[in-house]
Amino acid sequence: MQKYNSLVAMQQESCKTFADRPMYGTKFKGQWRWITFKEFGDYVEHVRGGLRHYGLEEGDTVAIISRNCVEWAVAAYAAMGLRGRVVGMYENQTSTEWEYILSDCKASIVFAHNSVIQDVIERISLKLPHIKHVINIHEDETEHLCFNKLIKIGKQHPTPVIPAQPDDIMSIIYTSGTTDKPKGVLLSHGNLLGQIDAVKSRYDFTPDDRTLSFLPWAHIFGHSGEVHLLIALGFSAGLSESVSKILENLGEIKPTMLMSVPRIFNRIYENVMNKIHRGPAITRWLFKHGMAGAQNRREGRPSTFLQNFCFGIADKLIFKKIRAAFGGRLKYAISGGAALQIEVASFIANLGITVYEGYGLSETSPMVSANYPGNIKIGSVGKTLTGVTVKIDTSVGESDIAGAGEIIVYGPNVMKGYHNLPQETAAVMTSDGGFRTGDVGYFDAEGYLNICGRVKEQFKLQNGKYVVPSVIEDLINLSTYVSYSLIYGDNREYTVAVVNVNLDEVVHFAKSRGLYHQVHDVIPKEDVDNLLNHVEIQALFEKIIRDQCASVRGYEVPRKFMLTAEEWSANTGFLTQTFKLRRMPIISHYADHIDLLYHESRSFLEVANA
């Protein structure tokens, strides 16, 4: 039974309960400044009054185009306090995407992070008459409507909360759109409150915990965990300056928990492993045996004298330094949004940091299942949340794993539907109220849910075998020489790989072999092309693919590959905002190169095995 009817009622009580505790920290001129829960609650009151004064009506939509900041969360709760809906968008989306979403959700007020975004939205608003005002979050008071002016107006026009009910829509989360246009997921107050209750029942997070916030709040993971759950539990978050400053900010904030998509954990793992491999032989030896000793301890297995000895030294000389890179106080690594590789999860856990990997989607608010205290199995996504039921439709999703099929979710976390898309809603909802996730998974004998991949991503080779590309890609991506990879082979004889290289690491390898002598700060494109086509670089990636794919079936291993150093990002259209591949744009862009991989002479695997 939920204690509150709305997130706003929860927020009001939390701001009283945790009144003097730090809430959000922002780095300003080299110093971290923190607001308290009481100050946050006061800001919400004032902005709610300001929004009402400027015409926000019950049921209206407020859009926020901004990075994570105190004003983002304040604006969201102020809007919800008027029974409004909140839509978050990313700063680096295109103006076309902004226009599409603003038109679809019929936003009446838009918060813009800076004057550049404000100018773009004001031009767009000429075509969207439902937009009443564009509010600049960070500009000082000028002729434009800004956040500070909104607060002043709100102080002069205090407005009481309009009570919401559990089924009222509180947010429209627009999906990343890996294939089609983004769909607006309708989430209610009850959807998120159910998630909060489930977390409270299973975890022992406290107000003394702290995280570093870098997950975008326009995405459901950051939105639910670093805004609503943070308010409910009373912990605090330092707002990261940028993705490039994460490691620096970790050392300053010293978090006890870290919520992240696997991409960030993978990069930390790769950086550590790269330093270890470049270090002295004794360091590599200590690290290897120390990790073995740590894993035995964690899994309750006996260790040899050598492993115990190495663990003791490695923990003080190596592991301690790695933990210090996380700030030195990290207790929990919380991963979601995609599969976390077992090697990476084991590495983090062996450092003495508890790994909670979970599974969910925007349409499920987001959590469906998760590992939790006393029920942790690395490699799985845990057990279903309290109140959530998962059924496996074995008739959908090809797999040779017994009991695998499409995951169907039932429970209070399931969305109310897609905004303005009744046919798409009907396509994913079962007659008995279940949500078809499009993910293939299975329960093991101990009741842990395991994910095999996306139904739509699977493809079939000419021999009739099905391939789940994301599993292979995740393995290849663990190499420090790889930024991203894409596996292709739909209705083909074999699979091939498009590998987006980590150019810095490739150049370092080339220099160490005397293959390249860089004289420019920026490597000329001609040099890059020559380098990637060099026989030793090609051989390096042949070995990487063999080694990283050692655990997958032979027919799944790419027989050929191409290398590229082009930027893969949300800005180039190759990735979503949460680092997932947008497959069709990548395949279309490299179509001619992929086609050549199927018409050239024998592959390196064929030659090697001849």
Steps between C-alpha positions, in 0.01 A plus 500: 500500500651830391535766767451793263260585219764696311870567473433858607356386834810281544729792416332733745540256787860416406594868494376524859654170617842569348473879520859587597673220314694567178312408184664612174855630461617718210860596427531877464834676448689196627287452812211264566187672625215297649134580544299339778169318468324796663651743250393270219146491636492879520616532138227259390237711678621822335532354148158339530355846571696645208377234258142556606541876454630445145205287402583138576168320533411169657599220260741717298842373397830659600807411291858528629795514260798497730780303655454386860470796733308606811264704283406187300369319806338817642314567174381139482353499851354849458317384185381179665367710788251648251409152371722570201704255294877514462698426183880496510712542189871492427709805426676332209187389319435668167253783469290268282476252788411779744229622265356150455482432875368847590230461235412148610469581871345845443732666752372836623814609685859409408803534727824555304843446655656805331434785259603298193234236565254773593552675165444176308183414692360851459541463123337157513216639712389713204378172348370360831237742637440286810838618640421795728843575645866398468685538830879531509635301794836672540482844341494803729188711497459679167205559274470120476311293755758321714504268800587770754215718381266200523600455865440869579158492336418178686584655836250775423233254382511193727296213359383190688559150369227352281482143637572225250382139504711185444367449146574858393779526242806668650748461216533413134835329444598501135690189401840530336369389166764245386286428193188715463396841628500523881182388673365680805463259792221606737599445863276573795570606857400147603754344260791682668367471855476123454865493397600702805309267733668197340848652550422589862394141570822345367792738545663671794597831341502784754508882504875472561548355151617719215525452124654684207229586250590476133215289360281742302170565675321495166564124518292288735797353693636835616151651520373236743819437700664840535185710529203309644680224693753749636220717633319202650804361683671828586845427357706756307652539155783707362413610146789405272645784294514281188573144391866593451518618862348187658826364643602840632159555657500153656814593693337821621152369587618165642169321436379189681285392205527540126213455254618446146443331170761227426685724254650707783592196712652336191719800429625514858581128480678542166709793630608301807582189297697708251713649779553157656611347169739787434646475849786283629470122487484480881193730498324281244586188703374650827183627336417164342549291816356771726182508290476120519531516877238775523255303286547187712431701815192658347360166384589317820758270342835414658808678364855376470773646718633684192159651423451616859851645509453682170156625600639659816771686309288581193219636714734752665713589199266466200134456594512788748617735224220384270242556774652844555422582135131449592545738793604241760154453658305317230284219640247438222531489120150507353485407132207505260397592149691215335687182590809537720772257396582232758871592485423861587250416775743249655783752486292761688373246754855372562597852603253469787223701330154341494359475149124535456415432138140539394274489197228733385365727231338840474168320463548328839590811702779356462582209734375148434763300685824559689759340719461603864655418842511126558393432141790587272607294201750668271409451136128513572268800535370372831152406615174675419398794717234471766161523330642434152435181305699384197384237255712355219337449161712223354321528166682830434875548473717222361747355750662166573468567874219299656217718625616814320254729329358850498469663842148618588460725805196543724466734795452854629815609316355445151439823305159643418581481129674695224391863460276546194591153371211261572605246236857483629365465854271215396792326327704470822221440754351154550128445556562434871699820558855381442768702321700328228854627552655381174783347705587132504576348838457205734491411867773271630442226757549746787242749372743757362404670175755495217488708183595354161443805276237692304248317282533762224880493510523126439577392147516165327794378294458305177559180695190572711695584816389804701751757622454755780747775399505699826657212694792480253533878479523534877788252507693672220440840661689390813827537310676827576559538125124503425250778562197331344423214265207383292437141392319441171395185315128501428430217250872478422742209505691636799525802731723804452595784734520876462749608766519859619854521636637683804744702290715614794572140597561396139748785455675406825532140374628621164763724661616219727559289186663781307213503251412865540673822602241764578603857425154658509271572793216371285579195289426566131226284353743352247726386785203348682392306192855374438538404865176302516590315182853417618560125510604504869193699603281262305673209671444665839125515442489147362642384833265724698195354328624141548585553866192700595268256321656185648185426700246535216395239247716461191231612256451822700866611480552767231705362214585844364506853632555860403657771717385859528609795713195714419313641796214285624284708729151639545616806306592293195177302522674167559419473872206579722540737795575199721777361275293230327564429133258640244549203273332603178682835467833321559423220255380750238809718543742209458288299256755505217783398733290219650411378153869478411560277802274241336664519160872518578733203510519258791479638853775488759323214683470299180869555421607415855298178501593392149 
